[in-house]
Amino acid sequence: MSLRTKTLTALLVAAFAVPATSFARWIPDNSEQGGTEVVDASNTKSRAQVIQELEQAKMEPSWASRQGEETGTLPIAGAEQTKTRAQVRQELASMSAEEKAYLQGFYTGA
């Protein structure tokens, strides 16, 4: 083998070894983002008891006011129409020049 071949082989081995050894220190210790599955062995409630408590909680008035991540439901915006098309056109026609310029600023980035 020539010197050039030996040098090239050594460089290629080093090029492949450096990335492989950079992961050698990583040992999974469950501290990564996402965490671990937590098993709570102290919970002695049955599934039926949990469902019954959930139904009782849903009957409370405060349940309807909490939405999003707490209840797993998101509000439905604009489910019902409050104005007719004619009412909206009338409002647009009766707008002042300042109001029109203000609204136009949303679209132009001004």
Secondary structure, DSSP 4 states (H G I P E B T S, - for coil): --HHHHHHHHHHHHHHHHHHHHTTT----S-STT------TT----HHHHHHHHHHHHTSHHHHH--BTTTTB---TT-S--S-HHHHHHHHHT--HHHHHHHHHHHHT-
